[in-house]
Amino acid sequence: MKDNYQFLGHWIKGHDQDYGENDALYYQDHRNTIVFKQFSIEHLETTYLYIATLGYSIVYINGQRITEDELNLVWTQFQKCVYYDVYDVTSYLKVGQNEIQIELGNGMYNPAPLRLFGKYNLREKLKEIGEPRVLCDLIQNDRVILSSDASWFMKEGQFLFNNLYLGEKVDFRPYTSQIENVCIDETKRHMERNTIPPIKRMQTVTFQHYILSDKGLIVDFGEMISGFINLTFQAEAHQHVVLQYSENFQDGQMDYHTCLAGSVGERIQDMVIPGGAGAPTMGIQKDEIIACQGENVYTNTFTYHSFRYVLIQGLKKEDILSLSATYVHTDLQQIGKIKTDNPIFNELYEAAMRTKLNNVHSTFEDCARERLGYGGDMVALATSHLYIFDLEEFYKKIIKDFRFEQTENGGIPETAPYMGIQSNGTGEGEGPILWQLVYPYLTYKHYQYYGDRRVLEEEYPYLQKQMKYLLNYDLEKLVHCCLGDHGSLLIAGQFRKPTPDKLFLGYCTVLLFLKYNIIIGRILHQDISQYQKRYDEIESKIIHQFQNEDGTFGEGSQTGFAFAIALKLASPELLCQKFVQKIESDRGIFNSGIFGMALTYEVLNRYGYNEVIENWLLQESDVGFLAMLKTGNKALAELFVGEQLSLNHAMFASYQQWYYQGLAGIQIDEEAVGFHKIRLSPYFSKKVQHVECSIQTKQGMIQSSWQRKNHEIIWTINVPEHIQYEIILHQDYQKVGNDNQVMIYIQE
C-alpha cells in the first residue's frame, strides 16, 4: 500500500443537477447516483482498492459491501487536499466476471443552500462544492487492473434526497433506472492518504418506551444519541413514513429547538431565523420513507442525527417489527481510562465521554445544529482530549485543516473548513484571536504528547506568517478582536452580551500566542528574540493596565483569575488563594466560560486546590453538571443556563482532564516531548475510596491506582523507563519498589 499514490483513474460522477435560482430546487427530489463497472480477473491475488470520494460513498463488489466505514468523507479544504483510502478487497473477488458498484451521497461536498443562522450558505462559502464524485484504482501486484474512467456506467439510486443536516428521503418501491455513461471530471487535485480513524457504527441501543401523541408515535431512547436509526416495519406499497428527531420532549410534545439545523425556524424575540429560498420553515432533522409492499428495512446511510426522541408518522405500533438506534462516530482509540468507586464521578465522566464522541465525525464538531470544527472549542478541550484519545494522526489532520484556510495576510479562520463565520475576527476569513490560537496551541500540544518534530517543522513557516500578521496588527485593535470567555454563566446564555474580562483576555491571548510560538521556535532553534521582547513588553503593559491594588487583575472575575494564574502575571500561589476566595463568594459555582473553565481545572489542580474542583463537580444546585444529568439524557448541554442551547454539546467537558491530573495525579510537564516527563501528585479525595487509571503514551503505559484500606492509602505506580517523573506529596509516605514500579503507603 502506497502513501503517495498517483491515481491513473479519472473522477467520475453523475449529471450536474439544475437546482434553479438561488439553488432553491435543491430540496426537491433528485435521485442519488450509483456508478458501476464489470471487469474480469484471471487469478486471485492480493488486491487493493485505492479510492477517494468527494461526497459519501458505499462500495460493493459482487454485491458485498467491502467496508463498515460510514460517512466516509474526510472533510477538509478540498482545493488544498483530498484524502484517499485503501482497502484490501481480495476476499470479495472471484476468478472471471466481477462487478464493482459505488453508491454516492452528498455529504459536505454537495451541501444544502440552507442559511445557517439565517446568514451562512455553505454552497456560497465553501471553497469547492459540486455533485458527489469518486476516483479509484484497483491494484494487483502493483499493477492497475481497473480504473474509474469513461467506460463506467451510472444509474439512479433509491435516495431521493440526502443532506447531512436535514436527513434523507428514500424510495423502496421497485424502480428501473436508465443506464448511462458516467460524466468525467478532469480536475487534478492534491491527494494524500487518509490516516485518521474511520467513522464506524458503535453500540446499538433499544428504545425505552413509546409515547402516544396526536402527532404520531413518539419513541424515547432514554439517552442522547448521535447516529443512525434502525427501523424494520410492515407496510403497503406507496405508504409514506416520516421520522422526526429531537433532543428534547417538553409539555407533551417534541421540542426541536435545541437541534434545528442552522437554528433555522428558531424564534428569537420577534424574529424567526429564515433558511433561505426553498428551505423548510424549520430545520428539523427528518427522514422520509416511501415503502414497498411487505417488509421494509431502513437505516440511515448519508446522514446522522442527534436525538433522544423520534416522532414516527405513518406507522402504528403493530407495524413496527424492530426499532433501535446506533451510535456513529469517528473510531478514536481510547488510550486513557479511569474508574472510581464513586458512582457520581463515574456518571459525570461517562456523560462527558458520550457527548464528546457524539460530536466527532472526521473533526471535533460543536453540535448537530452546526457540525462545524470551531477552533475555540478545540483549544478548551485539548488537554482533556489528549489524556483520553490517541489523536496523533487526528490532530495532524485538524492542524492542516486550519493551515489550509490561512488567509493571504496570515489569519486563521474561526472554523475549519472555513464556512463564513468570523465573529469579531481580525479580517475577512479570519476568526477572533482565542479561536485563532488553535493553530499554534494544537501544534505545540501535539509535540508535547507525541514528540513528532516533523509537525513543528512543517507548520512553522505558516505559524510565523500568522504571528507576523498579528504582531503587525495595531495592538489596541487586535485585543478587541476577541469574543472573550465564551459560554460564561455571567452572561446567562446571551451571546451578544460582553463576556467577563473580555479586554483583559484579549491581551492575555496575545501573550499566549507569543508563549507557544516561543516554545516552538526554541525547539526548532529559531531566533525568538523578537517574540520574547514583545512578550515582555505586552506583559508589562498588562500588569500596568489591569493589575488592581489588591493584586488581582481586571474585573476580578473567575475568568480573569484563571488566565492571570496560568500566565503567572503575579505570584500564582497568592493569586490562587484569592481565586479560591472568589469562588467561595460565588457559592462554589465555577462561572467562567469554556476557556477559563479549562484553565481553572489546570491551575487549581497545580496549586493544590483539588477539593474546590471536586465540590464544583458534585454540587447540587440548579446550576452545574449534576443539574444537566437530571434530564436523564446522559449527555452534557451547551450551557448551564440560557436559551438557544444544544443538549448534546461537549464544550464544557474539559473537567475530564481533572480525573487524570487530579484523582490519578498524572500531570504532563509543559516541557515534555512525547509525554516523556510527568509529575505524579494525586488528590486522595475523601469521597473516593478507590481509583484505577492508565494512559497509553508514546513511551508506554502509565498506571496510577490507589485505594484506602485500614486507615492507610496504598498508591501503586507503574511508569515506563523512558519517562522522567517526580512524586509530589504533601503527606509523609513510605516508598517500596524500583524506579518503574512503585508502591507508596500513606497513613491517614
Solvent accessible surface area in square Angstrom, and as a share of the most:
residue,aa,sasa,rsa
1,M,127,0.57
2,K,87,0.37
3,D,90,0.46
4,N,125,0.64
5,Y,15,0.06
6,Q,141,0.63
7,F,34,0.14
8,L,123,0.61
9,G,8,0.08
10,H,64,0.29
11,W,8,0.03
12,I,0,0.00
13,K,18,0.08
14,G,3,0.03
15,H,96,0.43
16,D,101,0.52
17,Q,66,0.29
18,D,113,0.58
19,Y,19,0.07
20,G,31,0.30
21,E,145,0.65
22,N,106,0.55
23,D,39,0.20
24,A,26,0.20
25,L,68,0.34
26,Y,5,0.02
27,Y,40,0.15
28,Q,105,0.47
29,D,75,0.39
30,H,44,0.20
31,R,42,0.15
32,N,11,0.06
33,T,27,0.15
34,I,17,0.09
35,V,0,0.00
36,F,23,0.09
37,K,41,0.17
38,Q,103,0.46
39,F,17,0.07
40,S,77,0.50
41,I,11,0.05
42,E,138,0.62
43,H,116,0.52
44,L,96,0.48
45,E,58,0.26
46,T,69,0.40
47,T,0,0.00
48,Y,55,0.21
49,L,0,0.00
50,Y,5,0.02
51,I,8,0.04
52,A,1,0.01
53,T,12,0.07
54,L,0,0.00
55,G,0,0.00
56,Y,13,0.05
57,S,6,0.04
58,I,14,0.07
59,V,4,0.03
60,Y,56,0.21
61,I,0,0.00
62,N,46,0.23
63,G,68,0.66
64,Q,93,0.41
65,R,79,0.29
66,I,11,0.06
67,T,22,0.13
68,E,135,0.61
69,D,13,0.07
70,E,6,0.03
71,L,8,0.04
72,N,32,0.17
73,L,12,0.06
74,V,16,0.09
75,W,17,0.06
76,T,2,0.01
77,Q,9,0.04
78,F,9,0.04
79,Q,111,0.49
80,K,92,0.39
81,C,0,0.00
82,V,2,0.01
83,Y,22,0.08
84,Y,0,0.00
85,D,29,0.15
86,V,20,0.11
87,Y,34,0.13
88,D,81,0.42
89,V,0,0.00
90,T,38,0.22
91,S,97,0.62
92,Y,49,0.19
93,L,12,0.06
94,K,107,0.45
95,V,91,0.52
96,G,26,0.25
97,Q,102,0.45
98,N,3,0.02
99,E,55,0.25
100,I,0,0.00
101,Q,42,0.19
102,I,0,0.00
103,E,17,0.08
104,L,1,0.00
105,G,0,0.00
106,N,18,0.09
107,G,1,0.01
108,M,7,0.03
109,Y,2,0.01
110,N,0,0.00
111,P,2,0.01
112,A,6,0.05
113,P,6,0.04
114,L,5,0.03
115,R,71,0.26
116,L,2,0.01
117,F,57,0.24
118,G,22,0.22
119,K,115,0.49
120,Y,38,0.15
121,N,8,0.04
122,L,3,0.02
123,R,33,0.12
124,E,105,0.47
125,K,78,0.33
126,L,19,0.09
127,K,95,0.40
128,E,32,0.15
129,I,49,0.25
130,G,16,0.15
131,E,22,0.10
132,P,12,0.07
133,R,20,0.07
134,V,0,0.00
135,L,8,0.04
136,C,1,0.01
137,D,0,0.00
138,L,1,0.01
139,I,10,0.05
140,Q,6,0.03
141,N,109,0.56
142,D,114,0.59
143,R,147,0.54
144,V,42,0.24
145,I,42,0.21
146,L,16,0.08
147,S,19,0.12
148,S,0,0.00
149,D,45,0.23
150,A,62,0.48
151,S,50,0.32
152,W,0,0.00
153,F,86,0.36
154,M,10,0.04
155,K,60,0.26
156,E,79,0.35
157,G,5,0.05
158,Q,73,0.33
159,F,7,0.03
160,L,13,0.07
161,F,31,0.13
162,N,6,0.03
163,N,2,0.01
164,L,12,0.06
165,Y,7,0.02
166,L,13,0.06
167,G,0,0.00
168,E,2,0.01
169,K,36,0.15
170,V,1,0.00
171,D,6,0.03
172,F,40,0.16
173,R,81,0.30
174,P,131,0.82
175,Y,109,0.41
176,T,132,0.77
177,S,19,0.12
178,Q,136,0.60
179,I,102,0.52
180,E,61,0.27
181,N,88,0.45
182,V,12,0.07
183,C,35,0.21
184,I,56,0.29
185,D,15,0.08
186,E,111,0.50
187,T,67,0.39
188,K,169,0.72
189,R,36,0.13
190,H,101,0.45
191,M,34,0.15
192,E,42,0.19
193,R,61,0.22
194,N,23,0.12
195,T,83,0.48
196,I,12,0.06
197,P,35,0.22
198,P,48,0.30
199,I,11,0.05
200,K,49,0.21
201,R,87,0.32
202,M,53,0.24
203,Q,99,0.44
204,T,79,0.46
205,V,27,0.16
206,T,94,0.55
207,F,58,0.24
208,Q,115,0.51
209,H,89,0.40
210,Y,53,0.20
211,I,39,0.20
212,L,141,0.70
213,S,31,0.20
214,D,140,0.73
215,K,117,0.50
216,G,25,0.24
217,L,11,0.05
218,I,2,0.01
219,V,0,0.00
220,D,5,0.03
221,F,1,0.00
222,G,13,0.13
223,E,18,0.08
224,M,0,0.00
225,I,0,0.00
226,S,1,0.01
227,G,0,0.00
228,F,0,0.00
229,I,1,0.00
230,N,30,0.15
231,L,1,0.01
232,T,21,0.12
233,F,0,0.00
234,Q,79,0.35
235,A,11,0.08
236,E,110,0.49
237,A,39,0.30
238,H,123,0.55
239,Q,46,0.20
240,H,82,0.37
241,V,0,0.00
242,V,22,0.13
243,L,1,0.00
244,Q,30,0.13
245,Y,1,0.00
246,S,0,0.00
247,E,1,0.00
248,N,35,0.18
249,F,47,0.20
250,Q,97,0.43
251,D,135,0.70
252,G,55,0.53
253,Q,100,0.44
254,M,20,0.09
255,D,24,0.12
256,Y,27,0.10
257,H,75,0.33
258,T,16,0.09
259,C,2,0.01
260,L,0,0.00
261,A,1,0.01
262,G,0,0.00
263,S,9,0.06
264,V,0,0.00
265,G,8,0.08
266,E,14,0.06
267,R,141,0.52
268,I,66,0.34
269,Q,163,0.73
270,D,139,0.72
271,M,106,0.47
272,V,61,0.35
273,I,9,0.05
274,P,80,0.50
275,G,7,0.06
276,G,32,0.31
277,A,48,0.37
278,G,48,0.46
279,A,22,0.17
280,P,51,0.32
281,T,115,0.67
282,M,60,0.27
283,G,0,0.00
284,I,30,0.15
285,Q,2,0.01
286,K,73,0.31
287,D,0,0.00
288,E,36,0.16
289,I,0,0.00
290,I,19,0.10
291,A,0,0.00
292,C,29,0.18
293,Q,116,0.51
294,G,22,0.21
295,E,100,0.45
296,N,3,0.02
297,V,99,0.57
298,Y,4,0.02
299,T,42,0.25
300,N,1,0.01
301,T,22,0.13
302,F,1,0.00
303,T,0,0.00
304,Y,5,0.02
305,H,0,0.00
306,S,0,0.00
307,F,0,0.00
308,R,30,0.11
309,Y,21,0.08
310,V,1,0.00
311,L,6,0.03
312,I,0,0.00
313,Q,56,0.25
314,G,43,0.41
315,L,14,0.07
316,K,131,0.56
317,K,96,0.41
318,E,133,0.59
319,D,33,0.17
320,I,22,0.11
321,L,89,0.45
322,S,60,0.39
323,L,12,0.06
324,S,19,0.12
325,A,0,0.00
326,T,4,0.02
327,Y,5,0.02
328,V,0,0.00
329,H,15,0.07
330,T,0,0.00
331,D,61,0.31
332,L,14,0.07
333,Q,107,0.48
334,Q,67,0.30
335,I,21,0.10
336,G,0,0.00
337,K,115,0.49
338,I,19,0.10
339,K,126,0.53
340,T,10,0.06
341,D,68,0.35
342,N,19,0.10
343,P,101,0.63
344,I,67,0.34
345,F,0,0.00
346,N,49,0.25
347,E,87,0.39
348,L,0,0.00
349,Y,8,0.03
350,E,92,0.41
351,A,2,0.01
352,A,0,0.00
353,M,13,0.06
354,R,51,0.19
355,T,0,0.00
356,K,4,0.02
357,L,33,0.16
358,N,1,0.01
359,N,7,0.03
360,V,0,0.00
361,H,14,0.06
362,S,5,0.03
363,T,3,0.02
364,F,14,0.06
365,E,19,0.09
366,D,5,0.03
367,C,1,0.01
368,A,5,0.04
369,R,13,0.05
370,E,13,0.06
371,R,4,0.02
372,L,0,0.00
373,G,0,0.00
374,Y,25,0.10
375,G,0,0.00
376,G,0,0.00
377,D,16,0.08
378,M,2,0.01
379,V,17,0.10
380,A,4,0.03
381,L,10,0.05
382,A,0,0.00
383,T,12,0.07
384,S,0,0.00
385,H,2,0.01
386,L,1,0.01
387,Y,0,0.00
388,I,0,0.00
389,F,2,0.01
390,D,51,0.26
391,L,0,0.00
392,E,34,0.15
393,E,58,0.26
394,F,1,0.00
395,Y,0,0.00
396,K,47,0.20
397,K,6,0.02
398,I,0,0.00
399,I,2,0.01
400,K,35,0.15
401,D,3,0.02
402,F,2,0.01
403,R,30,0.11
404,F,17,0.07
405,E,12,0.05
406,Q,26,0.12
407,T,27,0.16
408,E,166,0.74
409,N,97,0.50
410,G,0,0.00
411,G,0,0.00
412,I,0,0.00
413,P,0,0.00
414,E,6,0.03
415,T,0,0.00
416,A,1,0.01
417,P,5,0.03
418,Y,23,0.09
419,M,0,0.00
420,G,5,0.05
421,I,9,0.05
422,Q,53,0.23
423,S,44,0.28
424,N,68,0.35
425,G,22,0.21
426,T,9,0.05
427,G,28,0.27
428,E,133,0.60
429,G,9,0.08
430,E,1,0.00
431,G,0,0.00
432,P,0,0.00
433,I,1,0.00
434,L,2,0.01
435,W,5,0.02
436,Q,0,0.00
437,L,4,0.02
438,V,1,0.00
439,Y,1,0.00
440,P,0,0.00
441,Y,26,0.10
442,L,1,0.00
443,T,0,0.00
444,Y,9,0.03
445,K,14,0.06
446,H,0,0.00
447,Y,21,0.08
448,Q,5,0.02
449,Y,5,0.02
450,Y,18,0.07
451,G,26,0.25
452,D,15,0.08
453,R,91,0.33
454,R,170,0.62
455,V,12,0.07
456,L,0,0.00
457,E,86,0.39
458,E,92,0.41
459,E,3,0.01
460,Y,13,0.05
461,P,74,0.47
462,Y,83,0.32
463,L,0,0.00
464,Q,76,0.34
465,K,79,0.34
466,Q,1,0.00
467,M,1,0.00
468,K,140,0.59
469,Y,33,0.12
470,L,3,0.02
471,L,47,0.23
472,N,112,0.58
473,Y,53,0.20
474,D,75,0.39
475,L,23,0.11
476,E,88,0.39
477,K,133,0.56
478,L,3,0.01
479,V,1,0.01
480,H,107,0.48
481,C,16,0.10
482,C,0,0.00
483,L,48,0.24
484,G,0,0.00
485,D,0,0.00
486,H,40,0.18
487,G,4,0.04
488,S,0,0.00
489,L,26,0.13
490,L,96,0.48
491,I,8,0.04
492,A,42,0.33
493,G,12,0.12
494,Q,98,0.44
495,F,90,0.37
496,R,224,0.82
497,K,89,0.38
498,P,100,0.63
499,T,13,0.08
500,P,11,0.07
501,D,3,0.02
502,K,62,0.26
503,L,60,0.30
504,F,2,0.01
505,L,0,0.00
506,G,0,0.00
507,Y,2,0.01
508,C,0,0.00
509,T,0,0.00
510,V,3,0.02
511,L,0,0.00
512,L,18,0.09
513,F,2,0.01
514,L,0,0.00
515,K,42,0.18
516,Y,19,0.07
517,N,1,0.01
518,I,10,0.05
519,I,32,0.16
520,I,0,0.00
521,G,0,0.00
522,R,134,0.49
523,I,38,0.20
524,L,15,0.07
525,H,156,0.70
526,Q,79,0.35
527,D,120,0.62
528,I,26,0.13
529,S,59,0.38
530,Q,125,0.56
531,Y,30,0.11
532,Q,65,0.29
533,K,118,0.50
534,R,73,0.27
535,Y,30,0.11
536,D,67,0.35
537,E,74,0.33
538,I,1,0.00
539,E,44,0.20
540,S,68,0.44
541,K,69,0.29
542,I,0,0.00
543,I,58,0.30
544,H,165,0.73
545,Q,84,0.37
546,F,23,0.10
547,Q,68,0.30
548,N,59,0.30
549,E,188,0.85
550,D,85,0.44
551,G,21,0.20
552,T,12,0.07
553,F,4,0.02
554,G,21,0.20
555,E,127,0.57
556,G,18,0.17
557,S,9,0.06
558,Q,1,0.00
559,T,1,0.01
560,G,1,0.01
561,F,12,0.05
562,A,0,0.00
563,F,3,0.01
564,A,1,0.00
565,I,0,0.00
566,A,20,0.16
567,L,10,0.05
568,K,118,0.50
569,L,9,0.05
570,A,30,0.23
571,S,46,0.29
572,P,18,0.12
573,E,97,0.43
574,L,106,0.53
575,L,4,0.02
576,C,0,0.00
577,Q,89,0.40
578,K,68,0.29
579,F,0,0.00
580,V,14,0.08
581,Q,111,0.50
582,K,62,0.26
583,I,1,0.01
584,E,115,0.52
585,S,82,0.53
586,D,32,0.16
587,R,184,0.67
588,G,23,0.22
589,I,12,0.06
590,F,1,0.00
591,N,12,0.06
592,S,2,0.01
593,G,0,0.00
594,I,1,0.00
595,F,7,0.03
596,G,0,0.00
597,M,0,0.00
598,A,13,0.10
599,L,43,0.22
600,T,1,0.00
601,Y,0,0.00
602,E,43,0.19
603,V,0,0.00
604,L,0,0.00
605,N,9,0.05
606,R,84,0.31
607,Y,46,0.18
608,G,52,0.50
609,Y,59,0.23
610,N,14,0.07
611,E,105,0.47
612,V,26,0.15
613,I,0,0.00
614,E,4,0.02
615,N,68,0.35
616,W,0,0.00
617,L,0,0.00
618,L,25,0.12
619,Q,34,0.15
620,E,129,0.58
621,S,35,0.22
622,D,127,0.66
623,V,29,0.16
624,G,3,0.02
625,F,0,0.00
626,L,20,0.10
627,A,24,0.19
628,M,18,0.08
629,L,17,0.08
630,K,143,0.61
631,T,75,0.43
632,G,32,0.30
633,N,9,0.05
634,K,93,0.39
635,A,3,0.02
636,L,0,0.00
637,A,11,0.09
638,E,9,0.04
639,L,6,0.03
640,F,25,0.11
641,V,50,0.29
642,G,33,0.31
643,E,128,0.57
644,Q,59,0.26
645,L,26,0.13
646,S,1,0.00
647,L,26,0.13
648,N,1,0.00
649,H,6,0.03
650,A,7,0.06
651,M,3,0.01
652,F,1,0.00
653,A,0,0.00
654,S,0,0.00
655,Y,0,0.00
656,Q,0,0.00
657,Q,2,0.01
658,W,0,0.00
659,Y,2,0.01
660,Y,0,0.00
661,Q,6,0.03
662,G,0,0.00
663,L,0,0.00
664,A,0,0.00
665,G,0,0.00
666,I,0,0.00
667,Q,15,0.07
668,I,22,0.11
669,D,33,0.17
670,E,86,0.39
671,E,129,0.58
672,A,3,0.02
673,V,58,0.33
674,G,2,0.02
675,F,5,0.02
676,H,44,0.20
677,K,68,0.29
678,I,3,0.02
679,R,68,0.25
680,L,0,0.00
681,S,18,0.12
682,P,12,0.07
683,Y,40,0.15
684,F,16,0.07
685,S,0,0.00
686,K,154,0.65
687,K,103,0.44
688,V,1,0.00
689,Q,82,0.36
690,H,68,0.30
691,V,0,0.00
692,E,73,0.33
693,C,6,0.03
694,S,21,0.14
695,I,0,0.00
696,Q,71,0.31
697,T,14,0.08
698,K,106,0.45
699,Q,51,0.23
700,G,19,0.18
701,M,83,0.37
702,I,0,0.00
703,Q,73,0.32
704,S,0,0.00
705,S,30,0.20
706,W,2,0.01
707,Q,74,0.33
708,R,44,0.16
709,K,114,0.48
710,N,130,0.67
711,H,152,0.68
712,E,36,0.16
713,I,1,0.01
714,I,28,0.14
715,W,0,0.00
716,T,46,0.27
717,I,1,0.00
718,N,32,0.16
719,V,4,0.02
720,P,23,0.15
721,E,132,0.59
722,H,125,0.56
723,I,9,0.04
724,Q,101,0.45
725,Y,54,0.20
726,E,98,0.44
727,I,31,0.16
728,I,41,0.21
729,L,28,0.14
730,H,162,0.72
731,Q,78,0.35
732,D,136,0.70
733,Y,92,0.35
734,Q,113,0.50
735,K,101,0.43
736,V,72,0.41
737,G,58,0.56
738,N,94,0.48
739,D,104,0.54
740,N,51,0.26
741,Q,110,0.49
742,V,1,0.01
743,M,73,0.33
744,I,0,0.00
745,Y,59,0.22
746,I,1,0.00
747,Q,129,0.57
748,E,102,0.46
